[in-house]
Amino acid sequence: MEHSYFQNILLEKIELFNYFSNLPIRLYSNNVLIGHFPEKHPSIKHLLGSQEGFLNLVFSENQFFTCQYISNDYYEYFIAFELDPIFLIMAGPFLDEAMYDAKLSTLIKRHTLPIKMKGKLQDYFSKLMVIDNTKCFYINKLLMTLFTDHLNPAPKETHSSEQSIPENYFVTTYKNRLTMFQHPPYFLEQVIIKLIKSGTKANASQILSEINSLNRAKLSDNPLRSLKNSLICSCTIFTRAAIKGGVTDDDAFTLSDAFIYEIEKTDSMSELDKLEYRMVETFIDKVHHVSTFKFSLVIRNTMTYIMNHLSEKLTLHVIAENVYVHPNYLSALFKKEVGITLFQYILKRRIEESTYFLKYSNESIADIAYFA
Protein backbone atom coordinates (compact mmCIF):
# COMPACT_ATOMS: atom_id res chain seq x y z
CA MET A 1 0.00 0.00 0.00
CA GLU A 2 2.78 2.40 0.95
CA HIS A 3 4.66 1.53 -2.24
CA SER A 4 1.57 2.23 -4.37
CA TYR A 5 1.01 5.56 -2.58
CA PHE A 6 4.62 6.59 -3.19
CA GLN A 7 4.34 5.56 -6.85
CA ASN A 8 1.24 7.72 -7.37
CA ILE A 9 3.01 10.71 -5.89
CA LEU A 10 5.93 10.17 -8.27
CA LEU A 11 3.57 10.01 -11.26
CA GLU A 12 2.09 13.36 -10.22
CA LYS A 13 5.57 14.84 -9.94
CA ILE A 14 6.80 13.65 -13.33
CA GLU A 15 3.68 15.21 -14.85
CA LEU A 16 4.61 18.49 -13.13
CA PHE A 17 8.16 18.20 -14.43
CA ASN A 18 6.91 17.71 -17.99
CA TYR A 19 4.57 20.69 -17.68
CA PHE A 20 7.28 23.10 -16.53
CA SER A 21 10.22 21.79 -18.59
CA ASN A 22 8.40 20.64 -21.77
CA LEU A 23 10.76 17.65 -21.77
CA PRO A 24 9.41 14.12 -22.28
CA ILE A 25 9.84 12.13 -19.09
CA ARG A 26 9.44 8.46 -18.12
CA LEU A 27 9.24 6.73 -14.76
CA TYR A 28 10.54 3.17 -14.32
CA SER A 29 10.04 0.81 -11.41
CA ASN A 30 12.48 -2.12 -11.38
CA ASN A 31 13.21 -1.41 -15.06
CA VAL A 32 9.51 -1.55 -16.00
CA LEU A 33 7.91 1.57 -17.49
CA ILE A 34 5.04 2.64 -15.25
CA GLY A 35 4.31 6.15 -16.50
CA HIS A 36 5.31 8.78 -19.03
CA PHE A 37 4.40 12.31 -20.09
CA PRO A 38 3.38 13.41 -22.63
CA GLU A 39 1.38 10.43 -23.86
CA LYS A 40 2.98 10.72 -27.31
CA HIS A 41 6.26 12.34 -28.23
CA PRO A 42 8.89 11.99 -31.01
CA SER A 43 11.09 8.90 -30.80
CA ILE A 44 14.04 7.91 -32.99
CA LYS A 45 13.39 4.24 -32.26
CA HIS A 46 9.90 4.47 -33.73
CA LEU A 47 11.20 6.38 -36.74
CA LEU A 48 13.82 3.70 -37.42
CA GLY A 49 11.57 0.79 -36.48
CA SER A 50 13.89 -0.15 -33.60
CA GLN A 51 12.81 -2.04 -30.50
CA GLU A 52 15.49 -0.43 -28.36
CA GLY A 53 14.20 1.41 -25.33
CA PHE A 54 15.40 4.09 -22.98
CA LEU A 55 16.95 1.59 -20.60
CA ASN A 56 19.55 0.54 -23.16
CA LEU A 57 21.27 3.84 -22.35
CA VAL A 58 24.35 3.34 -20.16
CA PHE A 59 24.62 5.32 -16.95
CA SER A 60 26.26 4.87 -13.55
CA GLU A 61 24.01 3.01 -11.15
CA ASN A 62 23.49 3.84 -7.47
CA GLN A 63 24.12 7.56 -8.00
CA PHE A 64 20.91 8.57 -6.23
CA PHE A 65 19.44 12.07 -6.66
CA THR A 66 22.16 12.93 -9.19
CA CYS A 67 21.49 14.12 -12.74
CA GLN A 68 23.46 12.05 -15.23
CA TYR A 69 23.57 13.53 -18.73
CA ILE A 70 23.95 10.68 -21.21
CA SER A 71 23.68 10.38 -24.97
CA ASN A 72 23.13 7.73 -27.61
CA ASP A 73 24.61 7.19 -31.08
CA TYR A 74 22.00 9.48 -32.63
CA TYR A 75 23.16 12.69 -30.91
CA GLU A 76 20.16 12.54 -28.54
CA TYR A 77 20.66 13.45 -24.89
CA PHE A 78 18.82 12.16 -21.83
CA ILE A 79 18.88 12.80 -18.10
CA ALA A 80 18.94 9.73 -15.86
CA PHE A 81 17.85 10.44 -12.29
CA GLU A 82 17.74 7.55 -9.80
CA LEU A 83 15.56 7.97 -6.74
CA ASP A 84 16.51 4.65 -5.12
CA PRO A 85 17.33 1.10 -6.28
CA ILE A 86 13.73 0.73 -7.50
CA PHE A 87 12.65 3.98 -9.15
CA LEU A 88 14.38 5.61 -12.11
CA ILE A 89 13.43 8.78 -13.99
CA MET A 90 14.55 9.25 -17.60
CA ALA A 91 13.98 12.67 -19.18
CA GLY A 92 14.51 13.31 -22.88
CA PRO A 93 15.37 13.08 -25.66
CA PHE A 94 16.81 16.53 -26.33
CA LEU A 95 19.74 18.02 -28.27
CA ASP A 96 22.76 19.98 -27.07
CA GLU A 97 22.76 21.97 -30.33
CA ALA A 98 20.53 22.25 -33.38
CA MET A 99 21.02 19.43 -35.88
CA TYR A 100 22.89 20.65 -38.96
CA ASP A 101 23.54 19.09 -42.34
CA ALA A 102 27.07 17.75 -41.83
CA LYS A 103 26.11 16.15 -38.51
CA LEU A 104 23.08 14.53 -40.12
CA SER A 105 25.27 13.21 -42.95
CA THR A 106 27.64 11.69 -40.38
CA LEU A 107 24.71 10.03 -38.60
CA ILE A 108 23.42 8.53 -41.86
CA LYS A 109 26.89 7.22 -42.75
CA ARG A 110 27.58 5.83 -39.26
CA HIS A 111 24.34 3.84 -39.11
CA THR A 112 24.17 3.07 -42.87
CA LEU A 113 20.66 4.50 -43.02
CA PRO A 114 18.81 4.95 -46.33
CA ILE A 115 19.50 8.38 -47.79
CA LYS A 116 15.78 8.83 -48.47
CA MET A 117 15.28 9.02 -44.67
CA LYS A 118 17.13 12.32 -44.47
CA GLY A 119 13.96 14.40 -44.74
CA LYS A 120 12.22 12.43 -41.98
CA LEU A 121 15.30 12.69 -39.77
CA GLN A 122 15.50 16.45 -40.31
CA ASP A 123 11.84 16.77 -39.37
CA TYR A 124 12.33 14.58 -36.28
CA PHE A 125 15.33 16.50 -34.95
CA SER A 126 13.65 19.85 -35.61
CA LYS A 127 10.98 18.86 -33.08
CA LEU A 128 13.44 18.10 -30.27
CA MET A 129 14.29 20.75 -27.70
CA VAL A 130 17.78 22.25 -27.81
CA ILE A 131 19.04 22.63 -24.24
CA ASP A 132 22.17 24.62 -23.45
CA ASN A 133 24.19 24.55 -20.21
CA THR A 134 22.03 27.20 -18.55
CA LYS A 135 18.81 25.28 -19.23
CA CYS A 136 20.47 22.07 -18.03
CA PHE A 137 21.32 23.77 -14.76
CA TYR A 138 17.71 24.79 -14.13
CA ILE A 139 16.34 21.42 -15.20
CA ASN A 140 18.74 19.87 -12.68
CA LYS A 141 17.39 22.20 -9.98
CA LEU A 142 13.80 21.37 -10.93
CA LEU A 143 14.46 17.64 -10.58
CA MET A 144 16.20 18.14 -7.25
CA THR A 145 13.38 20.34 -5.96
CA LEU A 146 10.65 17.92 -6.98
CA PHE A 147 12.23 14.63 -5.95
CA THR A 148 14.66 15.14 -3.06
CA ASP A 149 12.14 15.52 -0.26
CA HIS A 150 12.62 11.91 0.95
CA LEU A 151 9.17 10.73 0.00
CA ASN A 152 10.11 7.07 0.30
CA PRO A 153 8.28 5.79 3.39
CA ALA A 154 11.09 3.38 4.21
CA PRO A 155 14.38 5.12 3.55
CA LYS A 156 17.25 2.75 3.98
CA GLU A 157 20.70 3.42 5.26
CA THR A 158 23.02 4.57 2.51
CA HIS A 159 26.03 2.30 2.07
CA SER A 160 29.37 3.53 0.87
CA SER A 161 28.68 2.05 -2.59
CA GLU A 162 25.57 4.24 -2.83
CA GLN A 163 27.21 7.56 -2.04
CA SER A 164 26.14 10.51 -4.12
CA ILE A 165 28.62 12.55 -6.14
CA PRO A 166 28.86 15.32 -3.47
CA GLU A 167 29.62 12.68 -0.80
CA ASN A 168 32.18 10.99 -3.02
CA TYR A 169 33.75 14.38 -3.68
CA PHE A 170 34.52 14.92 0.01
CA VAL A 171 35.71 11.32 0.50
CA THR A 172 38.01 11.56 -2.54
CA THR A 173 39.36 14.95 -1.42
CA TYR A 174 40.19 13.47 1.99
CA LYS A 175 41.96 10.44 0.42
CA ASN A 176 43.92 12.69 -1.94
CA ARG A 177 45.19 14.75 0.99
CA LEU A 178 46.22 11.62 2.88
CA THR A 179 48.21 10.34 -0.10
CA MET A 180 49.53 13.81 -1.04
CA PHE A 181 47.91 13.34 -4.48
CA GLN A 182 47.45 16.42 -6.65
CA HIS A 183 45.99 16.69 -10.13
CA PRO A 184 48.40 17.89 -12.84
CA PRO A 185 48.66 21.71 -12.87
CA TYR A 186 45.96 23.35 -14.96
CA PHE A 187 48.50 25.51 -16.79
CA LEU A 188 50.17 22.39 -18.29
CA GLU A 189 46.84 21.32 -19.77
CA GLN A 190 46.45 24.84 -21.20
CA VAL A 191 49.89 24.56 -22.82
CA ILE A 192 48.87 21.33 -24.59
CA ILE A 193 45.61 22.95 -25.72
CA LYS A 194 47.53 25.96 -27.05
CA LEU A 195 49.96 23.74 -28.99
CA ILE A 196 47.10 21.79 -30.59
CA LYS A 197 45.17 24.97 -31.46
CA SER A 198 48.24 26.45 -33.16
CA GLY A 199 49.24 23.20 -34.89
CA THR A 200 52.66 23.28 -33.20
CA LYS A 201 54.31 19.90 -32.61
CA ALA A 202 57.51 21.19 -30.99
CA ASN A 203 57.59 20.51 -27.23
CA ALA A 204 54.16 18.81 -27.28
CA SER A 205 55.57 15.38 -26.36
CA GLN A 206 57.77 16.96 -23.69
CA ILE A 207 54.82 18.73 -22.06
CA LEU A 208 52.74 15.55 -22.18
CA SER A 209 55.62 13.63 -20.59
CA GLU A 210 55.78 16.24 -17.84
CA ILE A 211 52.05 15.82 -17.17
CA ASN A 212 52.32 12.02 -17.21
CA SER A 213 55.27 12.03 -14.83
CA LEU A 214 52.68 12.95 -12.18
CA ASN A 215 50.20 10.43 -10.80
CA ARG A 216 46.99 10.14 -12.77
CA ALA A 217 43.66 10.57 -11.03
CA LYS A 218 41.90 7.36 -10.00
CA LEU A 219 38.83 7.13 -12.22
CA SER A 220 38.00 3.48 -11.57
CA ASP A 221 38.95 0.72 -9.13
CA ASN A 222 40.32 -1.18 -12.14
CA PRO A 223 43.72 0.37 -13.14
CA LEU A 224 43.24 -0.42 -16.84
CA ARG A 225 39.73 1.06 -16.86
CA SER A 226 40.99 4.10 -14.95
CA LEU A 227 43.70 4.73 -17.59
CA LYS A 228 41.20 4.31 -20.42
CA ASN A 229 38.82 6.79 -18.78
CA SER A 230 41.69 9.25 -18.40
CA LEU A 231 42.63 8.94 -22.08
CA ILE A 232 39.03 9.41 -23.18
CA CYS A 233 38.97 12.63 -21.13
CA SER A 234 42.21 13.72 -22.84
CA CYS A 235 40.75 12.89 -26.24
CA THR A 236 37.75 15.12 -25.51
CA ILE A 237 40.03 18.03 -24.59
CA PHE A 238 42.22 17.50 -27.69
CA THR A 239 39.14 17.36 -29.94
CA ARG A 240 37.81 20.73 -28.70
CA ALA A 241 41.26 22.28 -29.08
CA ALA A 242 41.51 21.05 -32.70
CA ILE A 243 38.09 22.53 -33.52
CA LYS A 244 39.22 25.88 -32.10
CA GLY A 245 42.33 25.52 -34.26
CA GLY A 246 40.24 25.40 -37.44
CA VAL A 247 39.49 21.70 -37.96
CA THR A 248 35.85 21.16 -38.88
CA ASP A 249 33.79 19.71 -36.06
CA ASP A 250 32.84 16.75 -38.24
CA ASP A 251 36.49 15.87 -38.93
CA ALA A 252 37.51 16.41 -35.31
CA PHE A 253 34.68 14.29 -33.87
CA THR A 254 35.29 11.53 -36.43
CA LEU A 255 38.95 11.43 -35.40
CA SER A 256 37.88 11.42 -31.75
CA ASP A 257 35.54 8.47 -32.37
CA ALA A 258 38.40 6.55 -34.01
CA PHE A 259 40.75 7.14 -31.08
CA ILE A 260 38.14 6.24 -28.45
CA TYR A 261 37.47 3.00 -30.34
CA GLU A 262 41.23 2.34 -30.32
CA ILE A 263 41.40 3.08 -26.58
CA GLU A 264 38.58 0.67 -25.81
CA LYS A 265 40.09 -2.25 -27.75
CA THR A 266 43.62 -1.79 -26.32
CA ASP A 267 44.28 -3.73 -23.12
CA SER A 268 48.00 -3.01 -22.69
CA MET A 269 48.90 -0.20 -20.28
CA SER A 270 52.14 0.57 -22.18
CA GLU A 271 50.32 0.67 -25.53
CA LEU A 272 47.71 3.02 -24.08
CA ASP A 273 50.46 5.35 -22.86
CA LYS A 274 51.90 5.45 -26.41
CA LEU A 275 48.43 6.04 -27.83
CA GLU A 276 48.06 9.30 -25.90
CA TYR A 277 51.19 10.70 -27.55
CA ARG A 278 49.87 9.60 -30.93
CA MET A 279 46.59 11.37 -30.20
CA VAL A 280 48.34 14.67 -29.50
CA GLU A 281 50.49 14.40 -32.63
CA THR A 282 47.55 13.47 -34.86
CA PHE A 283 45.34 16.33 -33.66
CA ILE A 284 48.26 18.75 -34.09
CA ASP A 285 48.84 17.42 -37.63
CA LYS A 286 45.16 17.97 -38.42
CA VAL A 287 45.31 21.59 -37.30
CA HIS A 288 48.62 22.12 -39.10
CA HIS A 289 47.14 20.71 -42.31
CA VAL A 290 44.24 23.16 -42.10
CA SER A 291 46.52 26.10 -41.29
CA THR A 292 48.91 25.37 -44.17
CA PHE A 293 46.18 26.44 -46.54
CA LYS A 294 46.49 29.85 -44.90
CA PHE A 295 42.82 30.63 -45.45
CA SER A 296 41.44 33.68 -43.73
CA LEU A 297 38.79 33.35 -41.03
CA VAL A 298 36.10 34.44 -43.49
CA ILE A 299 37.00 31.66 -45.92
CA ARG A 300 37.25 29.03 -43.14
CA ASN A 301 33.82 30.08 -41.89
CA THR A 302 32.51 29.89 -45.45
CA MET A 303 33.83 26.35 -45.88
CA THR A 304 32.32 25.28 -42.56
CA TYR A 305 28.94 26.77 -43.49
CA ILE A 306 28.99 25.00 -46.87
CA MET A 307 29.82 21.67 -45.24
CA ASN A 308 27.04 22.05 -42.68
CA HIS A 309 24.44 22.87 -45.35
CA LEU A 310 25.76 20.87 -48.29
CA SER A 311 22.48 19.28 -49.31
CA GLU A 312 20.54 22.53 -49.08
CA LYS A 313 20.16 25.18 -51.76
CA LEU A 314 23.28 27.36 -51.48
CA THR A 315 23.47 30.80 -53.04
CA LEU A 316 26.21 33.39 -52.83
CA HIS A 317 23.86 35.81 -51.08
CA VAL A 318 22.81 33.29 -48.41
CA ILE A 319 26.39 32.20 -47.70
CA ALA A 320 27.69 35.78 -47.54
CA GLU A 321 24.87 36.74 -45.19
CA ASN A 322 25.83 33.91 -42.82
CA VAL A 323 29.54 34.80 -42.75
CA TYR A 324 28.76 38.53 -42.44
CA VAL A 325 30.44 39.90 -45.57
CA HIS A 326 29.27 41.41 -48.86
CA PRO A 327 28.59 38.82 -51.60
CA ASN A 328 30.96 40.50 -54.08
CA TYR A 329 33.74 40.61 -51.51
CA LEU A 330 33.22 36.93 -50.59
CA SER A 331 33.23 35.86 -54.23
CA ALA A 332 36.48 37.68 -55.02
CA LEU A 333 38.21 36.62 -51.77
CA PHE A 334 37.24 32.97 -52.20
CA LYS A 335 38.64 32.82 -55.73
CA LYS A 336 41.83 34.59 -54.61
CA GLU A 337 42.53 32.33 -51.59
CA VAL A 338 41.18 28.97 -52.73
CA GLY A 339 41.99 29.22 -56.42
CA ILE A 340 38.54 28.16 -57.62
CA THR A 341 35.17 29.87 -57.51
CA LEU A 342 32.79 29.43 -54.64
CA PHE A 343 30.41 27.31 -56.69
CA GLN A 344 33.19 25.15 -58.10
CA TYR A 345 34.11 24.43 -54.48
CA ILE A 346 30.50 23.56 -53.58
CA LEU A 347 30.30 21.23 -56.59
CA LYS A 348 33.59 19.60 -55.59
CA ARG A 349 32.37 18.91 -52.05
CA ARG A 350 29.07 17.50 -53.34
CA ILE A 351 30.91 15.18 -55.71
CA GLU A 352 33.10 13.98 -52.81
CA GLU A 353 29.99 13.32 -50.72
CA SER A 354 28.28 11.45 -53.58
CA THR A 355 31.45 9.41 -54.23
CA TYR A 356 31.41 8.27 -50.62
CA PHE A 357 27.85 6.95 -50.87
CA LEU A 358 28.48 5.34 -54.27
CA LYS A 359 31.45 3.52 -52.77
CA TYR A 360 30.12 2.57 -49.35
CA SER A 361 26.35 2.25 -49.71
CA ASN A 362 23.78 0.43 -51.79
CA GLU A 363 21.67 3.54 -52.38
CA SER A 364 20.30 4.27 -55.81
CA ILE A 365 21.96 6.99 -57.89
CA ALA A 366 18.71 8.95 -57.77
CA ASP A 367 18.66 8.92 -53.96
CA ILE A 368 22.33 9.91 -53.78
CA ALA A 369 21.74 12.74 -56.23
CA TYR A 370 18.83 13.98 -54.07
CA PHE A 371 20.96 13.80 -50.92
CA ALA A 372 23.94 15.65 -52.36
N, C-alpha and C positions, 0 to 999 in steps of 0.2 A: 504493500500500500504506500509506504513512504517512498519507495523507488518510483512508483507511478506518479506520485505527487511531484516529486523532484523533476521527473521527465516532462511533465506538463508545463512546469515553470520555465524549463529550458526552451521548450517550443515557443512559448510566448516571447521569450527574450531574443531568440533568433529572428522571429518576425519583426521585432523592434529594430534589431540591427539592420535587417534588410531595408526597412522603411527609411532609416536615417542615412544609411551608407549607399543605398541603391546597388549594393553588391549581392550577387547570388550567394546563398549560404545553405549549408547542409549540416544536419546533426546526425551523428552515428552513435549507436550504442553497441558495444562489443562488435564493431566492424559491420553492423547492419544499419542501413539507412532507415531512420525513423521519422524524419521530417525535413522539409526543404522549402525555401521561399526564394523567388516567386515559384509558382506552380510550374511554369514553363520558362525556360531561358535558353539562350544559344549554347550549343555544345559541340565541340570539335569532334567528339566521338560519334555523335549522331550524324554529323556531316560526312564523316569518312566511313560510316557503317561499322565502327569499331565497338567491341564489347567492353573495352577497358573502362574502368571507373575511376572515381577520385582516389580511392584507397590504393591504387597502384603507384601513387606519388610517394617518393621516399622522403621521410623526415625523421628527426631524432625522437625516439620515444621517451616517455617519462620526463618530459620537460614541461611540467604542468604550469598553466597560466602564463605561457610564454608564446609570443607570436613567432612562428617560423615561416619565413617567406621562401617558398619553393617554386620551382618551375618545371615544366615538361619540355619535350623535344619540339613543341609547336609554339614556343615563345610565350606561352600562357603562364601567368603567375597565380599562385594560390596562397592563402594564409591558413596554416594548420594551427589549431589552438586546442590543446588537450586540457580537459577539466579534471580528469582523474583517470585511472586505468580503464574505466568503462566508457566514458563519454568523450567524443571528439567532435570538434567543430571544424568544418572546412569551408572557407569563404573564397569565392572566385568562380570562374576565371576572370583575370584582368590583364592588362598590358602595362609594361613599364615605359613604353613609348609607342607612338602611333606606328602601325605597320606600314612600311614603305616597300617600293617595288623590288629593290635588290634583296631585301630580307625575305620577301615572299618567294622570290626566285630560288634563294638558298633552301628554303623550307621544301619547295617542290622537288628540288634536286635531291635533298637529303633523304626524303621519304619516297622517292620515285613515284610521285603522284601524277595522275594524268594532267597534262597541261590545260585541258578544257575545264578543269576545276578551279582555275585561277580566279575567275569571276566570282564564283561562290565563296571562295576563301576570302577574297577582298571584302565581299559583303559581310561575311561572318565577323572578320576582325574589326570592321568599321563599327560594329554594334557593341564591342567590348569597351568597358571603361579604361581610360588611360590614367594610371595613378602614379603621381610623382612622390618623392620622398616626404614632402610635407603632408600630403594626403595619407600616406602610409602611417605617419606618426599619429595622426588623429584617429585613424581607424584602429590602430593599436590601443589608443586610450579608450576608445569606445568599447572595444572588447573587454579591456581590463575593468572598466566601470560597470559593465553589465554582468560580468561573470565571476568576479573575484570577491563576492560577498559571502563565500563559504555556505552556499545553500545546501550542500550535501548533508543530510541528516546524520550521517555516521562518518565524520571525517576520521581518516586513519592517520596514524603517526607516519610522518615522512621519513623514509630511510635515506641513507646517504646516496643511494643510487637514484633517488627521485628528487634530488636537489634542483631547484630552479637555477637559471643562469645567474641572477644576482647572488644567490648563496654560493654557487660554484666560483664566482668571481672573488669573493672574500676568502674562500678556502684556498684557491690557487694563489692569490696574492700572499697569503700567509706562508704557504709552502715555498714560494719563490724567495721570500725573504730568508727563510731558514736555510735554503741551499745557496744563497747569494746569487740566484739566477737573475739575469737582466736580459730583456729583449735587445737585439742589435740596435744601435743608435739610429734614430729616425733620419738623421742627416745622410747616413750611408745609403739608405734606401733612396733618398732624394737624388743622390749622385748617380745611382744606377738609372733612375728614371730620366734624368737629364741626358745621360749618355745615349740612351735608347731614342729619346725624342730628337736628338741632334744627329743620330746615325753615326756616332763616334765609337769606334771599336777600341781605340787605345785606352788602356787602363781599366777597361770594363772587367776583364777576368781578374785583375788584381783587386779591384774593389769587392767583387763577389767573393773572392778568397778571404778577404778581410772580414766580410760579414759571416762567412761560413766557419771561420776560425773560432767564432763564439758558439755557445751552445744554442741549439734550436729550441723553440718552444715545444712543449709536450702537447700534441694535438690529438693523441690517442694513446691508450694503454699499450697498443701494439706498436713497437718501434718502426716497423716497415710502413704501417698505415699512417703513423704520425709524419714520417718523412714525405710520403706521397701527398698528404694533406698540405704540408708546408710548400711543396713544389707547385701544387695547384693554385695556392694563394699567390705564389711568385708569378706564375703564368698569367693570372688575372691582372696583376700590377703591370707586367711587361706589355700585355695586350693594350691596356689603356694608354700606356706611354707611347706605343707605336702609332695608335690612332691620332694622338696629339701631335706626333711627328709627321703626319701626312698620309699614312697608310689608310686605305679605305676601311671602314668598319667591317665590311664583308670579308675582305682579305685577312684582316687582323683576327677576326673571330674564327675564321676557317683554320688559320694557322694555330690558334689557341686550341681548337677542338682536336687537331691532329696531335699536339703535344700532350694534352690531357689523356688522350687514348693511349699514347706511348707510355705515359707515367703509370697508368692503370695496369698495363700488361707487363711492366718491368718489375721483377721481384728481387733484383739484386741491389743492395744498398749502394755499392760502389758505382754501378751503372746509373743509378738515379742521380748520384752526385754529379757525374759527367753530363747527364742530360740537362741539368740546370744551366751549366755553362753553354751548352749547345743552344738552349732556349734564348739566352741573352744575345749570343752572336747572331742567331737567325733573325730575331726581331730587329737588331741593329742593321743587319744587311737589308732587310725589307725597307726600313726607313731610308737608308743610304741610297737604295735603288730608286726610290721615289724622288729623293732630293737631287739626284744626279741629273734629272730632267730639267732642274732649275726652273720649274714653272712658278709663276707668281701665285699668290693666294687666290686671286680672282679666278685664274685658270684651274687651280686645284679644286676650288669650290664648284666650278662649272662641271668638271669631270665627275665629282661626287654626285651632283644633282642629276646629271644625265644617267649615271649608273642606277640611282635610286628610283628613276622614273622611266626606265628604258622602254617598257612596253606601252607607255602612254604617248599621246600625241605631243611631240616636242617642237616648239617653234622658237625662233631666235628671241622674239619679244618675251615669251614666257620665261625662258631660261635667264635672260638678262634681268628681268624683274626680280627673279629669285636670288640672284647674286649681287643685286643692287648696283648695276652699272647700266650705261646707255647701250642699246642694241648695237649701234654702229661701232662703238668703242670695243665691245666684247668680240664682235666679228673680226675686227682688224687685229686685236691683241691675240686672239686664239690662233689665227693664221700665222702670225709672226712667231709665237712661242712654240706652237705644236708642229707647224709646217704643213698642215692640211686645214681645210675649212672645218667649221663647226659641224656641218652636216655630213661631211665625209667621215668625221670622227664618230658621229652617232651611228652611221651606217656600218662602220667597222666594228663597233661594239655589238651591234645587233647581229652581225654575221658571226662574230665569235660566240655569242649566246646560242644562236641557232645551230652552229657547228657542234657545240657541246651536246645539245639534245639529239641531234642526228647520230652522234657517236655513242651516246650512253643511254638512250631511251628507245622505246618502241613506238613513240608517238608518230602520228601521220604528219606528212609534210604540211598539210593544211593547218593542223593544230599548232605546229611549231611556228609557222608563218604568222598565225594569229597572236601567239604568245610574244614573239619578238617584234 
